[in-house]
Amino acid sequence: MPGATSSSPIVASGASVAYSISSKSEHPNEAAAFLDYLASADAATVQFDSGFMPVDTSASVEAEGVRADVASGFGEVVSADGIVPFPDFAAPAMIDTIITGLQGLISKKSTTDDFLAAMQQTWDEYHG
């Protein structure tokens, strides 16, 4: 979402897909090699062509029109250290709550308090 003023910090959520290696992994070296690949320039092209922003934010991606604008804007957010964790890291259903909540706010069918209460409920349902 845009900030309240033109000087507000810019933020965006995530890049491509975040993965980690379980301490119980039977193949941690192979998993680490996969994570290294995800951060490579070669993978950046695959990620961008698949509709995601590349993990390697310095990688050059070929795009025109809106896709070029999105890539440029994402680069600005990265440069401003504005990447925040993916919303579903808080709770698996959080992105759905955020999307429907923002639609309710934009359409004026709900209030800020309704939106915040829904996010808290989603958190509570997951975390008990």
Secondary structure, DSSP 4 states (H G I P E B T S, - for coil): ---SSTTSPP-EE-SS------TT-S-HHHHHHHHHHHTSHHHHHHHHHTTS--SSTTS-----HHHHHHHHHHHHHHHTT-EE--GGGT-TTHHHHHHHHHHHHHTTSS-HHHHHHHHHHHHHHHH-
